[in-house]
Amino acid sequence: MEKDYTFYPTETESPRFLSIAQIEHFNRRGFISPLQGFSEEIIKKQQHYFDKLLQQISDASEKGDNHFGGVVKRDSVQYSLNCYHTKLRGIWETMYAEPLLRAVRDLLGNDVVAWATHYFCKLPGDGKAVSFHQDASYWGLTPAKTVTVWLALDDTDEDNGAMQFLPGSHKVGHIPWKESSEESVLNQQIKDISMFDKPFSNNLKAGEYSLHSSLLVHGSPKNQSSRRRCGLTIRYAPQDVVPLSPNYSKMSYFVSGHITAPHWQDNVPPSEYFL
């Protein structure tokens, strides 16, 4: 089966949380930002939880998961908590958080599968960037309807390497890419971004989040500041999205509605909070 890189606009006529203007912005620009997620009290708990996980993974890098092949390198352990929602209940619980799901449902409908998570943590002075790329180019899923929640654990801005979106780039299908340098967290880099509008800096306060299409080109520069920049990504999809490998359904959970699609499964929740 070939991957379908068509952008299918959201057609929700009576959203419960998002405004019609926000949905139109998602359809036209490919993202919505910012949205209020968690209170200061709750996001501090999220920060402390990640701090503990980061300390554990730093003390024992073999517990990390590169997820792109190879051994986790010492200078990349902060990126190695990839798809640990299947192992750690704290991440698994966050996938079900209503402040996130209420917006996701307005874009995808009531029946929603969560299938991936990844902490993207740029430490102060972090020497790695995230090259401009399309998430859909990495994933064996069709059609490309996955929506990503990017939950800010720290304040993020231009100084500490905020994510940048290329507005409207979700409408042009699959975009050619080349191998990126070793200074990039990911290995794909869009060859030419000159055709797109000026990048939008996804500045967020801790506890806020954004939503973006898996077809939207995005990336982030190195963090050359003295402040950390950490965010948790959660990948949500409607049940008509088909995984081209069984590995995706081994990571999936039914977070909303009534899922009947045979190609997804509601896996057993993890019980441990720490590594």
C-alpha positions as CSV (number, residue, x, y, z in Angstrom):
1,M,0.0,0.0,0.0
2,E,1.4,3.4,-1.0
3,K,1.4,6.2,1.6
4,D,-1.2,9.0,1.0
5,Y,0.3,12.4,1.6
6,T,-2.9,14.3,0.9
7,F,-4.0,16.9,3.5
8,Y,-7.6,16.3,4.4
9,P,-9.1,19.5,5.9
10,T,-11.0,19.3,9.2
11,E,-14.7,19.6,8.5
12,T,-16.0,20.0,12.1
13,E,-18.9,22.3,12.0
14,S,-19.7,22.5,15.7
15,P,-16.5,22.3,17.7
16,R,-16.7,22.0,21.5
17,F,-13.4,23.7,22.4
18,L,-11.7,25.2,19.4
19,S,-13.2,28.1,17.6
20,I,-14.2,28.0,13.9
21,A,-11.4,30.5,13.3
22,Q,-8.8,28.2,14.9
23,I,-10.0,25.2,12.8
24,E,-9.8,27.4,9.6
25,H,-6.3,28.4,10.7
26,F,-5.3,24.7,11.0
27,N,-6.7,23.9,7.6
28,R,-5.0,26.9,6.0
29,R,-1.7,27.2,7.9
30,G,-1.3,23.6,9.3
31,F,-1.1,24.4,13.0
32,I,-2.8,26.0,16.0
33,S,-0.8,27.8,18.7
34,P,-0.9,28.5,21.6
35,L,-3.5,26.6,23.5
36,Q,-3.8,26.4,27.3
37,G,-3.1,22.9,28.6
38,F,-2.1,22.5,32.2
39,S,-2.2,24.8,35.3
40,E,1.1,26.0,36.8
41,E,0.7,23.4,39.6
42,I,0.2,20.5,37.2
43,I,3.0,21.5,34.8
44,K,5.4,21.7,37.7
45,K,4.6,18.1,38.5
46,Q,5.2,17.3,34.8
47,Q,8.6,19.1,35.0
48,H,9.6,17.2,38.1
49,Y,8.6,13.9,36.6
50,F,10.7,14.5,33.5
51,D,13.6,15.7,35.7
52,K,13.6,12.4,37.4
53,L,13.4,10.5,34.1
54,L,16.2,12.5,32.6
55,Q,18.4,11.8,35.7
56,Q,17.7,8.1,35.3
57,I,18.5,8.0,31.6
58,S,21.6,10.1,32.2
59,D,22.9,7.7,34.8
60,A,22.1,4.7,32.7
61,S,22.1,5.5,29.0
62,E,21.4,1.9,28.1
63,K,17.9,2.4,29.3
64,G,17.3,4.9,26.5
65,D,15.8,4.1,23.2
66,N,17.3,5.7,20.1
67,H,14.4,4.4,18.1
68,F,16.2,5.3,14.9
69,G,18.8,2.5,15.2
70,G,22.2,2.4,16.9
71,V,23.4,3.0,20.4
72,V,22.2,6.0,22.3
73,K,25.1,8.5,22.5
74,R,26.0,10.3,25.7
75,D,25.3,13.7,24.1
76,S,21.8,12.5,23.0
77,V,20.3,10.8,26.0
78,Q,17.9,13.7,26.6
79,Y,16.2,12.7,23.3
80,S,16.0,9.0,24.0
81,L,12.7,8.8,25.8
82,N,10.9,7.9,22.7
83,C,7.6,6.0,22.8
84,Y,8.0,5.3,26.5
85,H,4.2,5.7,27.0
86,T,4.2,1.9,26.6
87,K,6.6,1.6,29.6
88,L,5.9,4.5,31.9
89,R,2.5,5.2,33.3
90,G,3.2,8.9,33.8
91,I,3.5,9.5,30.1
92,W,0.6,7.1,29.4
93,E,-1.6,9.2,31.7
94,T,-0.7,12.4,29.9
95,M,-2.0,11.0,26.6
96,Y,-5.5,10.8,28.2
97,A,-5.4,14.4,29.6
98,E,-8.7,16.1,28.8
99,P,-7.2,19.6,28.2
100,L,-5.3,18.0,25.3
101,L,-8.0,15.7,24.0
102,R,-10.7,18.3,23.8
103,A,-8.8,20.1,21.1
104,V,-7.7,16.9,19.3
105,R,-11.3,15.7,19.1
106,D,-12.3,18.9,17.4
107,L,-9.8,18.2,14.7
108,L,-10.0,14.4,14.3
109,G,-13.4,13.5,15.5
110,N,-14.4,11.6,18.7
111,D,-12.7,8.3,17.9
112,V,-9.0,8.8,18.5
113,V,-6.0,6.6,18.8
114,A,-2.7,7.7,20.5
115,W,0.2,5.8,19.1
116,A,3.5,7.6,19.9
117,T,5.2,10.1,22.3
118,H,8.6,11.7,22.4
119,Y,10.3,14.1,24.8
120,F,12.3,16.7,22.8
121,C,14.6,18.2,25.4
122,K,17.3,20.8,24.4
123,L,19.6,21.3,27.3
124,P,21.3,24.7,27.8
125,G,24.0,25.0,25.1
126,D,22.7,21.9,23.4
127,G,24.7,21.4,20.2
128,K,21.9,19.7,18.2
129,A,19.2,21.2,16.0
130,V,16.1,19.5,14.5
131,S,16.3,19.9,10.7
132,F,13.2,21.0,8.8
133,H,11.2,17.9,8.1
134,Q,7.7,16.4,7.7
135,D,6.7,13.9,10.4
136,A,4.7,11.9,7.8
137,S,7.9,11.2,5.9
138,Y,9.2,9.1,8.8
139,W,6.0,7.2,9.6
140,G,4.6,4.1,8.0
141,L,1.0,5.3,8.2
142,T,-1.6,6.2,5.6
143,P,-3.3,8.6,5.1
144,A,-1.2,11.3,6.8
145,K,-3.8,12.5,9.2
146,T,-1.9,12.3,12.4
147,V,-2.0,15.4,14.6
148,T,0.8,16.2,17.1
149,V,0.4,17.8,20.4
150,W,3.6,19.7,21.4
151,L,3.2,20.2,25.2
152,A,5.7,22.8,26.6
153,L,7.3,21.7,29.9
154,D,9.5,24.8,29.8
155,D,9.0,28.3,28.4
156,T,10.1,28.1,24.8
157,D,11.1,31.0,22.5
158,E,13.6,32.0,19.9
159,D,16.5,32.2,22.4
160,N,16.3,28.6,23.6
161,G,15.4,26.9,20.3
162,A,11.7,27.0,19.9
163,M,10.1,24.9,17.2
164,Q,9.5,26.7,13.9
165,F,6.6,25.9,11.5
166,L,6.6,26.7,7.8
167,P,3.0,27.8,7.4
168,G,1.0,26.2,4.5
169,S,3.7,23.6,3.8
170,H,1.2,20.8,4.7
171,K,-0.7,21.3,1.5
172,V,2.0,20.3,-1.1
173,G,2.3,16.6,-0.4
174,H,5.5,14.8,0.2
175,I,8.5,17.1,0.0
176,P,12.0,15.9,-1.2
177,W,14.6,15.6,1.6
178,K,18.3,14.8,2.0
179,E,20.3,13.2,4.9
180,S,21.0,15.8,7.6
181,S,24.2,16.3,9.4
182,E,25.3,14.7,12.7
183,E,24.4,17.9,14.5
184,S,20.7,17.2,13.9
185,V,18.5,15.1,16.2
186,L,16.7,13.6,13.2
187,N,18.2,12.3,9.9
188,Q,15.9,14.0,7.3
189,Q,16.2,17.6,6.1
190,I,14.0,19.2,3.5
191,K,16.1,20.2,0.5
192,D,14.6,23.5,-0.2
193,I,12.4,25.6,2.0
194,S,12.6,28.9,0.0
195,M,9.2,28.2,-1.6
196,F,7.5,28.6,1.8
197,D,6.4,31.5,3.9
198,K,8.7,32.9,6.7
199,P,9.0,30.4,9.6
200,F,6.6,30.9,12.5
201,S,8.3,30.6,15.9
202,N,6.2,28.4,18.1
203,N,6.8,30.3,21.4
204,L,4.9,28.7,24.3
205,K,4.8,29.2,28.0
206,A,5.2,26.1,30.2
207,G,1.8,24.3,30.3
208,E,0.7,25.6,26.9
209,Y,0.6,23.4,23.8
210,S,0.3,23.5,20.0
211,L,-1.2,21.3,17.4
212,H,0.3,20.6,14.0
213,S,-0.4,18.3,11.0
214,S,2.0,15.5,10.3
215,L,2.5,17.1,6.8
216,L,3.6,20.5,8.1
217,V,7.3,21.2,7.7
218,H,8.9,22.1,11.0
219,G,12.2,22.1,12.8
220,S,14.2,23.9,15.5
221,P,17.6,25.5,15.9
222,K,20.2,24.7,18.5
223,N,19.6,26.0,22.0
224,Q,22.5,28.3,22.6
225,S,20.9,29.9,25.7
226,S,21.4,29.1,29.4
227,R,17.8,27.8,29.7
228,R,16.4,24.3,29.0
229,R,13.8,23.8,26.3
230,C,11.7,20.7,26.8
231,G,8.5,19.6,25.2
232,L,6.5,16.3,25.1
233,T,5.1,15.3,21.7
234,I,2.0,13.1,21.6
235,R,0.8,11.7,18.3
236,Y,-3.0,11.2,17.7
237,A,-4.8,9.8,14.7
238,P,-8.4,8.9,13.7
239,Q,-9.1,5.2,13.4
240,D,-9.2,5.3,9.6
241,V,-5.4,5.8,9.5
242,V,-3.8,2.5,8.6
243,P,-0.4,1.4,10.0
244,L,1.8,-0.2,7.3
245,S,3.7,-2.1,10.0
246,P,2.4,-4.0,13.1
247,N,4.9,-2.0,15.2
248,Y,2.5,0.9,15.3
249,S,-0.4,-1.0,16.7
250,K,1.9,-2.4,19.3
251,M,2.2,1.1,20.7
252,S,-1.4,2.3,20.3
253,Y,-4.1,3.1,22.9
254,F,-7.7,4.0,22.4
255,V,-7.9,7.4,24.2
256,S,-11.3,8.5,23.0
257,G,-14.6,7.2,21.6
258,H,-15.3,3.8,20.3
259,I,-12.5,2.3,18.1
260,T,-13.6,-0.6,15.8
261,A,-10.8,-0.6,13.3
262,P,-9.0,-4.0,13.3
263,H,-5.6,-2.5,12.4
264,W,-5.3,-0.8,15.8
265,Q,-5.2,-2.4,19.3
266,D,-5.7,-1.0,22.8
267,N,-2.6,-2.2,24.5
268,V,-2.2,-3.0,28.2
269,P,-1.3,0.1,30.2
270,P,2.1,0.3,31.9
271,S,2.2,0.1,35.7
272,E,5.6,1.6,36.5
273,Y,6.2,5.4,36.7
274,F,10.0,5.3,36.6
275,L,12.7,3.4,34.8
